[in-house]
Amino acid sequence: MNQGAKRSKKSLRPSTPAPLATLWRGQRFAALLKSPAISRRKQLRLAGTGNRGLRFRAARHLPALPPAPLKRPDDLTGKPFFFVTYAQETRRRRTFAIISHPDAGKTTLTEKLLLFSGAIQIAGSVKARKASRHATSDWMEIEKQRGISVASSVMQMAYRDHVINLLDTPGHKDFSEDTYRVLTAVDSALMVIDAANGVEAQTRRLIEVCRQRDTPIITFVNKMDREVREPLDLLDEVERELGMPCVPMTWPVGQGKSFGGIINLRTQAMTVFEAGSERRPQDFETIPLSESAALRARFGSAFDDALESMELAVGASPAWSHEAFLAGRQTPVFFGSGVNNFGVMEVLDALVDLAPPPRPRVSTLIVNRQPQEKTVHPEDAGFAGVVFKVQANMDANHRDRIAFVRVASGKYTPGMKMKVQRTAKELRPTSVVTFMSQRREAVQEAYAGDIIGFTTHGGVQLGDTITDGASLQFTGLPFFAPEMFMTVVLKNPLRAKQLQQGLVQLGEEGAIQVFKPDAGGNMLLGAIGQLQFEVVQHRLKTEYDCDVRLEGCQYTGARWITADDPADLRAFTDAYPMRMAHDAADTLAYLCTSPYDVRLAQERFPKIQFHPLREHAGLALQGSPS
C-alpha cells in the first residue's frame, strides 16, 4: 500500500515549473473540473485529494486551459513571468506625501481623500478638545488636544484599481525632520496652499527639499470658499517660490461668499459649489461650458471674470507636459475647498493619472572605503526596503515599536527571511502590517512603493536597509544638528529605568535628539524648536509614566566629529572631555555654547571634521564642515 502511494505521488509531479503551478487555484481549477476533456472518474479523483494534490494535478493539465490574460497585453515583453507580474503591480502603486504650512488644511484634505476612496465612511475633523471624531491621521492624544499633527502617519487605500499609499506629515517647523524623512520615502508630493496666505515659510522649506530630490509636486489651493487672494496672484507667487511654471487644471469662479464653483479645464465643464461637509462628489452639479448662456445667467459677471482670468493664466502657462512634471519642472494646480469636499475628487484622480509609480533607487555601498553604486529597479525580483520611520507606542497597551519600511523592489510575503544590512543580522518579523494611521491590517503581499511595518524590539533603526540577502545600502535620510538644548531632570528618582527606556525609544524614533555626555550627568535633549520639548515631555508622562522637568543648559548647538586618523580624534576628545557626547545612534558629537566654539576648535585641530548633518543610524556623516 505504501509503495502504491509512493508511485501515485510520483506520477502526480507537475511537468511545469512551480511558479506557474501555483497559479492554478480557485476559478481556474473549478473550470478544470468541469472541462469535458476530463473523464468523470478523473474529476472525482481530482476533487478528493486536498489542496496540495489539487494544485499539482491541475498543473498537469496546463495545456488544457490557457492562462488568464494579463490586463495589459503590452506587458508581454518576452521576459520571465514573475518580472511581468512585478512590473504590473508596481505600476499600480502611488506613494505620495501631503505637505504644507501649518493650518493650510493638510490633514482635512487627507480625511477627504480617504473618504472619497472608500477607506473611511465618516471624515473626522481637526479641532481642539471637543471634536467628537478626530482626524484619522491624528491618533496621538496630544494631536487630538491641540488640533495639530506632531508625527507623520501612513494610510493605504485602494482607488480605481490602484493602491495609494498616503503619508500625512506634520506642518509645524519644529517637526520638519519627520517631514524630511517622509519625503525620502515617497515618489510625489501634494502641496496644499492656503488661498488667503499663499506660499508660507514652512512651505518654502519643504519645496526646497522636494526640488533637491526632483520630486514631482501637485499643487492644491485650498479654502476658496473664504475671502482669498486673486488666483492669478497666487499662481505668480507659486511660480516664483517653486521655480517652476504652473499649469492650471481647474479654475475658480468667484471666491468667499460669491464662490460659485470650479471650471475643469480637462473636461470643459463647471462644477457648481454648494457648502456642506457631507456632500459627495456625485452630489455636485456639473454644467458643460458649452452652455455659457445658462452659466452667465446663473453666475453673472463672476463667470465672465473667471473666463477672462483663466484665458490669461492658460495663455501665460506652457502646454502641459507629463515628462516635465515627472522631472520636477512643472506643477499642475487645482482649486477647491477641502472642508466642503469640493475640488478634492479632481486631486484624487490626478494622483492616479499623473503621479508617477515607484521609481528606481540608487544603493551606495562602501566596500574597502570605495563607494559602489547600484541602481535598484522596482520590478527587480529581490526584496529591498529602507526604514524611514520608527514610531514608539502606537499601541499604548503593548508598548510596541513599529518600524516603517518603504519597499524599494521585489515582493514581501509572510514568513520570508530578511537581513538588516547595518548589523548583518537576520530578521524574520512575525506580524507585518499595512496602516490606516493607527489601525493595522496583516500584509499578505507588498510590492515596491508600499509602506509596511513590523514590530521591533531593538536592532532596527532609522535609515536601515533591509533586504532578502543582497548587500545594498540606501542613503538620504537627513539628521540635522539641534539648535536648542534642555537638560532632563526626573522628579521621581525611582522611575529612572522607565526614563532611560523612554529616551532611548524616542531618540531612535527621531522625535527628539538625545545626547549622553561622556563625562556623566543628566541626559541632554536637542531639538529644532520649543514645541518638540513640550511634546516629548507630554509623551514621557503619558506613555512611560515619567514626570520630568526640563531645564535650560549652557549648550546651544552640536557638531558630529570625525577624523581620518584615530590618534587625531583621541587628541581632540582629550582636549575637550566635558564637551563630548554620544547620540542615540552612538555617534560622537561635540557640544558647543556658541558658533565661535566650533571655529576656535577647528583652528586648534584642523584635521577634525565638524559635520552639521549626518545620515541616520550613524552610517555616514555629511554636510560641509562648519
QUISULUR-V379318 format. One record per helix or strand of 2 or more residues. SS is the DSSP state (H for helix, E for strand). FROM is the first residue (numbers start at 1). TO is the last residue. If there is no record, write none. Layout:
BEGIN
SS&FROM&TO ; SS&FROM&TO
END
This chain:
BEGIN
H&2&11 ; H&18&21 ; H&26&34 ; H&40&47 ; H&50&60 ; H&62&64 ; H&73&75 ; H&81&91 ; E&93&99 ; H&106&117 ; H&141&146 ; E&153&159 ; E&162&168 ; H&173&183 ; E&188&194 ; H&201&212 ; E&216&222 ; H&231&242 ; E&245&248 ; E&250&253 ; H&256&258 ; E&261&264 ; E&269&272 ; H&281&283 ; E&286&288 ; H&292&299 ; H&301&316 ; H&322&326 ; E&330&335 ; H&338&340 ; H&344&353 ; E&361&367 ; E&370&376 ; E&384&392 ; E&401&409 ; E&411&413 ; E&418&420 ; E&425&427 ; E&432&436 ; E&439&442 ; E&445&447 ; E&451&455 ; E&465&467 ; E&478&480 ; E&484&490 ; H&493&509 ; E&513&517 ; E&524&527 ; H&530&544 ; E&548&552 ; E&557&563 ; H&566&575 ; H&577&579 ; E&580&582 ; E&588&592 ; H&595&604 ; E&608&611 ; E&613&615 ; H&616&618 ; E&621&622
END
